[in-house]
């Protein structure tokens, strides 16, 4: 399923089926495999189907319960189907013909809202209760699908994407300038914000209720467990339990009616997924298509110390060791990150966040699509779940007064080359997170490091100074209100980082454009809660960071991957693709200079100066990287986005 929508009049009027049809038309590109509409006097629901799993061939949404009391629309995927199938005592044949939407409806029928805790997956849903005249909607706590809504004194409507709601006559086309300012300074703003005033987003892990008295309530549900510690009698028992869960989670994410692919780097996260996925697929006589970005042929540009531009030797070692992997090395070629942005905006309604990565990301999706791949796995989120580096161990030992153990671990980190010295490791990783903020700030000044995080953020942003002041973007963005410092509570920091990820609209757009479902096994709730519950000494041991995943993958990954301490640099040749067509950049700047919205929101004189003083070299220096990979690229991407928004408003922003 790829898009859902609905209407609920709050003034007693009947459902306007014409308006329901407008929502259907607005989301048609998100459902190439059909759809459906349903309405009664109290509400109207609809869906657009894009089938990715075998069970979605049996979808008949909107789906009514057997007693006719509830009607459901559902977008997404339930990953832990086995537990629910056992709960409902469904046999193998019946299970194969039961779509995920039917399982969700049965959960609500049997347990009501309390049953939502049993759902593990990536989804959004809306359910109309005809008896109580209540609409219930929700987005999963992790990997929550996009769901937006508008609520006026006379109307309530929801849809997968905010732009669909603009098809309704009672929705104003007024831009939210504060949200646009947030985007310009590299933040995402409040989780409920969209680019349109009056259109709100339902954040992941939130439930919305519109009751029979038209009272709207939004509240959290399904909180990710982070309060307990899971200990094992032996370290090997912990590794075995993780290994079993990891394979189960990856296997659950392989459910597909077509070939499965993987964004594979040479890193530990995606290679671990490749090993697990290829093994499970191979047992079924299937293969894993792995896609890796590589720079332009002959690229020899600057790469920071400890990084490498070409990951092909590592992924080739993977393909040699695991015969079920079909490896595809993909070059973005001459594609500019600003090429065909209208397709990006029309489908997902958002700007691409890391501009330099867009060419290779979409090149991989395009090649996967030509090979019939309908599901792509990623290794996203692994650095705070399965492959956490154990950064909280040293401050934890110091907090417990175990100075000897902390010193031994710091010395081991230094001996293995993960720190310049044991004392530096103990100070930076152990003591620094525990210092009171004034003491930490004094330490940074003594070390000659800048601590003015909000001001630096503004210096890197392509935002017009007057627009920044008018929207009070830095004062409002409290996340930037304090310098970035090592967290004392790493469990909470990891938890918060997982919840802060917001790619649902972008991925909805890619499902529509490339007909590929992007999935993130390492952000599966079962795996996340298991990893958050483990003590830090399972992730850092004897100077070996990411110890848990390294143990689990011993013998399953090539030594070159398992022992790799470097990091790949994605889009290392970014400046070649960005600057290849200078006349096109000049034309883009000229177009922005004729846009009322861009002139008011962007620092166009600064972007013009950067263009006219294009570097001949020095692309690896911090100053050039900041000016061109961040400020200039982000400015042009956001400029294109502002012009696209301008074309949809017909009137100036407010």
N, C-alpha and C positions, 0 to 999 in steps of 0.2 A: 504494500500500500504506500502511496506517495503523497496524498493530499486529502485533507478533510476540511469541512466547512459547515456552517449552520447559522440559523436565525432563531431568535426568541423575542417576539414582540413583548414589551413590558407595559403597554398601554391598553391591553385587552383586545387589540385588533387582531384579525386572523393573519396567518403567515402569508406573506406576499410571494407567491411561487415565481413570479417574474424576477424578483430580487434573488431568490435562491438560484435561479437559472443563470443570473449574472455572475454569481460566485463560481458556479460550475464552469462557465465559459472562461473566466479569468484564470482558472487553475487547470485548464484542459491540457496544457503542455506537460503537466506533472502526472498525467495518468494516461499512458498510451494503450493500456490494456482494458479500458472500459471504465465504468463507474456506476453510480446510482444516486437517486434522490428519494427522500421520504418526507412527508409532512402531515401533521394533523393541525387542529386548531391552535395548539399551544407552542409548537416548535417545528422547525424544518431542518433536516440534516442531509448532508451529501458527501460523496467521496469521489476521488479519481484514483483508479487502480493502476499501479505499476508493479507487476508481479516479479518477485525475485526468488521466492521459495516455492517448492513443489506444492505446498498447501495453499498458497495464494491462488492457485488455479481453481480452488473451490470457494473463493470469496463471493459473498452475496451481500455486500454492504449497501446501504445501512442495514444492520442486522438486528432483528427483533427477537426478544426472548420467547420461549414457548408459550408463556402466558400472556404475551403481548404487553407486559407492563413496561419493559425497558427497551429502548432502541439505541444502538451503539454505532459510532464510527470510530475507526482505529487506524492510526498510521504508525507503522514500525514493525517491531520484531520482538517476540518473547524468546529468550535464549535457553532458559531452563525449562523447556517443555516437558521433559521426562517426569519431573516431580508432579506437575499438574495433571499429566496424563494418568499417572498412577492414582492421584487423588480422586479423579473422576472415573477411574476404572474403565478406561477406554482401551480396547484391543488394538492390535497392530494395524489392521486394515482401517478401522474407524479413525485411528490417530492420524494416518496418512491423509485422510480426507477432511481433517479438522483444522481450519485455519486458526491463526493466533487470535484473531478477533473473537472467535467463538469461545476460546478458552478464557479470554478476559471477561466476556459477558457472563460466562458461568461463574467465574470468581465473584463478580458483583452480585449475581443472583444468590449465591450461597452465603457469602460473608459480608456483602456490602463494602463500604470504604475500607474496613479493616483488612479485607482480603488483598488489597493492593500491595501489601508488604510481601506477598508471595510472588510478585511479578519481578523477574530479573530480565532486563533487556533494554532496548532503545525504542521509545515509543511516545506518542501523545494520543489522547483519546477524548471523546465527549460522549456522554450517555444521558439520554432524556428519560426521566421517570414519569410516565404518564399519570400514575396514581397521585403522586405528590406534587406534580407539576414543577419538578426540580431538574435543573441541568447541572451535571457534574462533569468537570473536565480536568485533565491532569497531564503532566509531562514527567517522564521518568527522572529519578534523582541523578543518574549518571547517563551521559549520552542522550539527554532529553531532546526529543524532536521539537521542531519549531511549532509554536501555536500562539497566535495573536488574536486580540479581541478588541472590540469597541463597545462602549456602554454609554448610552445617552438616556435622557428621561423617557424616551419613547421606544428605544430599540436596544437590542443586544445582538451582536453578531461575532462570529469567530471564523478564522481561516488559518491554514498552515502558514501563509505568507501575508505580511501586512498589505502589500500592494493589491491583493485580491479584494480587500475590504474597501479600497477606493472605488470599486465598481458600484458601490451602493450609494444612492443619492443622498443619504443623510450623513455621510462621512466627509468631513472637510479635508481638502488637500492643503494642509498647512504644515510646513516643516518644523521639526523640533530643533531649534538652533543650538540649544545646549548640548543635545546629543551629538550633533555634527561637530561641535567644538571638542567634545570628548574624543571623537574619532580622529580628529586632526592632531591631537597631542598624544596619540598612540594608546589611549585607554578605550575601554568599551562602555564606560558609563554604568548607570544602574542597570541591573539585569532585566528590569521590566521595560526599559526604554526602547523605542524604535525611532526611525527618522521622521515619523509623522506624529504630530501632536494629536492626542486623543486616541491613538492606536497603541495599545499596550501589549507587551509580550508576557506570556505565562512562563516564568523561569522554571528551569528543571527542579524537580522535587517540590513543586507547588500544586495544590489543588484549588480549583475554582468552583464555587457553588453559587448558582443563581436560583433562589428558592421560589416557592409559589407566591410569596409576597413581594417578589422582585428585589429582594435584598442580595447584593453581591458581596461575596466573601472570598478572599484569597488567603491561603494558609499553607504552611509547610507540611509535608508528609514524607514518610520513608527515609528518615534521616540516616546517613551512612554511619554505621557503628564505629566509634573510635575511642570508646571509654574503657575497654578491657584489654588485657595482655594475654596472649596465647603462648604458653610455654610447653616444651616437649622434654621428655626425659633425656633424650639424646639429640644432638645436632642432626644426625643422620635421619632420625624420625621426622624432624621438621622438613628436611630436604625432600624426603619421600612423599610426605603429605602435600607439599607444594607441587612437586612434579605431577602427582596424580590430578590435582585440581587444575593445574596449568593445561595439561593435555585435554581434560574435559571441557574447559572453557574454550580453548581453540577449536576443538571439534564442534562445539555448539555453534560457533561462528562460521562454520563451513557449510551450513545448511543452505543449499542453493539449487535452483533448477537449471543452472548453466555452469560453465567452468568458473573456477575461483582463481583470483590473482592476488598479488601482494606487492605493496610498495616496499622493496627490500634495499636497505643500505648495507654497509659492512658492519653495522653496529650490533651490539648484543641483543637488543630488543627484537628487531625485525628478523634477525637470523634465528633467534629462538622460536619465534612464531613459524618461520619457514620449516624448521626441523620438525616441529609438532604437526603442522598442517600437512606437509609432504608425506609424513608417515601415515597419518590417518587416510589421506586421499589415496595413497599407494595401495593400502589394504583393500580399497574399493575398486582398484583398477583405474584410478583417475590420476591426474597430474596437477602440479601447482605451477601456474605461470607467475614468475617473479620478474619484476621490472625495476631497473636501477638506473638512475640518472648519472650521466657522465658528461664531463665538459667537452667543449669543442675539440676536434682532432688537432693534436699538436699544441694544446694549450700549455703554456709555461708561465703563466702570470703569478703574481704574489699570493702566497698562502701563509697565514699566521703560523707561528711555531706550535707544534703539537697537532696541527691539522693536516689533512690531505685532501686534494681536489678530486682525485679519481678513485672510486671505491671498487672498480672492476676486479682488481686482484683478489680482494676478500670475497666478493660474491661469486667469482669463478671458482674459488676454493670450495664454497658451499655447494655449487652445482656439481663439482667433481665428486664430492663425498656423498651427496644425497641424489641418487639418480632420478628421483621422481620430480625434480625441479627442472623446469624449462626456463632458462635465463634469457632475458631480453635487456640489452644495454641500450638506453634511449638517450639520444641527444636532442635538445630543443631546437637546434639549428639556428636559423636566422630570425626566429620568432621574437618579436618585441613583447615585453611585459604589458604594453599598452595596446597590443593588437586585439581587435574585435572585443573591446570591453563591453559593448552593448549586449553581446550574447551573455556575458558574465552577469551584468546587471539585470537583464530581462528575466533570467532564470532564477537567480538567487537574491537579487535586490540588495546586494552588499558589495562593497569594494574588497578586493583581495588584500588580506592583511599584510603579508610579507611579499612585497611586489616582486622582488628578484626571483622568488621561487615559482611564480605563476607559469612561466613558459614550460619548464620541465614537468611540473605537476600535470598540466593539461596535455602535454605531449604523451605522458604515460597513460592517462585516461583514454586519449584518442587511440593509441596503439592497442590498449587492452580491449576497447570496444570493437575494433576491427577483427580481433581474434575471438569474439563471442563471449568474452568475460563479462559477467553481470554482477560479481561481488569482488570488491578489493579490500583486503585487510591492510591495516597499518600497525606500526609499533608505537603509536602515540600514547603518551601517558605512562610508559614503562619506567621513566626515570623517577617517578614518585610512587610507583607501586612495585612491580616485580623486580626491577633492577635498581631500586633505591640504594644509594651509596653508603648508608649508615652514618651520615653526617651528624646525627644526634648522639652517637655513642660517647664521644669525648666529653661534651658538656654534661651528659647524664652521669658519667663516672665521677666527674668533679663534684657535681651536686650531691652525690652520695658519699663524698669524702674518700673515694677510692683513688687517691692520687697516684699510688704505685701502678695500678692497672692502667690509668690514663697515660702515664709516662711510657709504659711499655708499648701501648698501642700507638702513641705518637712516634716513638722511636721506630716501630715497625713500618709505619707510613713513610718515614724518611728513608729507611733502608730500601724500601721498594720503589723509591723515586716519586712518591705521591706528595711529598712536601720537601721544602729546601732543607729543613732540619727538624729534629724532634721538638726543640723549643718553639720554632715557628708554628709547627702543627698544633702544639698544645695551646699556644696563644690565639691563633686565628680560628681554629676549629673548636677548641675546648673552652677557653676563657672568654673570648669575645662575645659569644651569645649570652653569657651570664652577666655581663657588665651592665650597670645602670646606664640609661641613655646618655646622660651628661658625660660619664666616664668614657663611654664608647665614642662619642663625638670628639672628645679630647684626644683619644688614641688615634682616630683617623686624621685629625689635624696634625698631630705629631708625625704621622707617617706620610704627610703631604698629600693626602687624598681628599678629593672634593666630596662634600656631604650635602650640597645644595641640590638635592634630587629634583624638586619641582622646577627650579630655575633651569636646570640642565634639560629637563624634559621640554620646556618651552623653547630653549635654544635650538633643539633638534627638530622642532615641529615646524611645518610650513604654514602655520596659522598667522593671519594678520594680527598685529599687536592690538589694534583697536577692537577687533572682534573677540580676541582672548580676554581683554579687559571687560568688555560689555557682557560677556557670558560668564565671567568669573570662573573660568574653567579650572584654574589651579586651586582656588579656594574650595570649589565644590568637589573636586576629585580627591577625596580624603586619602585614597590609597597612595597618592603622591605627597601627602602632607608630612611624611616623615622619611628620613633617609633609609635607603635599603640596607638592612643589616642582617646578619645570620640569625635565624629564628632560634629562640630558646626551646620552644615546643615544636619539634620537627614533625611530629605526628599531625598536629593541627595545621601546620603549614602545608603539608602534603595534601591533607584533606581539602583545605581551602583552594589549593591550586587545581585540584581535580574539578571542583565545583565552578571555578572561574572560567573554564574552557567554554567558549561559545562559538561553535562552528555550524550550528544546526541549519541556519539559512543558507550558508555557502554550500553545505552538503546536499540540501534539498535541491538547490539549483543544479548541482552536478548530477544528481539522480535524474533530473529532467533532461539535461543536455546530452549526457553520455549513456543514460540508462544503466548506470552502475551504482550499486549500493555500497557505500564506504563504511567499513566496520572497524571497531577498535577493541580487540580482545583484551588488551591490558588495562582497559577501563571498565571491564566487567565487574559488576558489584560484588560478586562472590570472591573474585580474586583480590579486589581492592580491600575489602574488609579483612580478608585473611592476612594480607601484607601489612595493613595498618595495625593489626593486633600483635604482630611479632615484635619482640624486643630488638633493639638496635644491633645487638651483637650477632644477630643472624644475617645482617647485611654488611657489617664490617668486622673482620676477624684477622688478627695477626697482620695488619697492614694491607689486607686485600679488600677493596671496596666492591660492592655489588656481589658479595660472597654468595648470597642465596641463589641467584640465577646462574652464577658460574658453576656452583656445585650441581645444580639440576641439569645443566647442559654439558657437563663433563662427559666426553665420549660421543656426544651427539653433534657437536660443532667442531669444525677444524681448529687446531691449535692457533692458527693465525687469527681467527675470529675470537676465540675464547680468551686469548691472552692479549688481545689488542688494547693498547692504552691510548692510542690516538683517537681523534674525532674527525669524521668526514666533514668537509665544508660544502654544503649544498650551494649550487649556482655560483661556483667559484669564478666562472667567466661572465658574471652578470653584467659587467661594464661593457663587454663586447656587444652583447645583444641590445643593451640600452642605448649605446651611442652609435650603433651601426647606421641608423637613418637620421642624421642630424636635421635634414630639412623637415622631416615629419615632426620632430620635437619642436622646431621653430614654429611650424603651423599650429601645433597644439597650444603653445604658449600664446600665440596670437588669438586663438579662439577663446582661451581663458580670459584674455584681456578685454574681450568683447562681451563677457558674461557678467551680468550684474551680480549674481550670487558669488561667483569666483572672485571678483574684484573686492567684494566686501569681506569674504571669509579667508582668502588665501593671501599670503605675503608674496604677491606676484613680482614686485621689484626684486626681491631676493632670489626667486626662481630664475628670473631673467638674468641676473648677474651670474648665477651659477652656470647657466647655459653659455653665456658669452665668454666665460673664463674656463672653458672645458679643459681639464688637465690632459697633458700629453703623457704623463706617467704619474707615479706615486699612488697608484690605485690600491696599494696595500697599507697606506698610512691611515692612522686613525682619523685625521682631519678630512681626508678625501672620502673615506668610507662614511663618515657621519654626514657630510654634505651631499653625497650623491646616492649612496645606497639607501640612506634614510630620508633626508630632507627632500631632495629633488625627486626621487622616485615616488615617495609617498605623496608629495605635493601634486605631481602629475596624475597619479591614480585617483586621488581624492578630487582633483579638478575635473577629471572625466566624470566621476561619480556625481559631483555637484551639477554639472551640465546635464547629466541624465535626469537627475531629480528635478532640475529646472524645467525640463521638457514635460514633466508629468504634472507640474503644479499649475502652470498657466498664469500664476500670480506670484509675486515675490514672497519669500519666506516671512514668517512672523514669529 
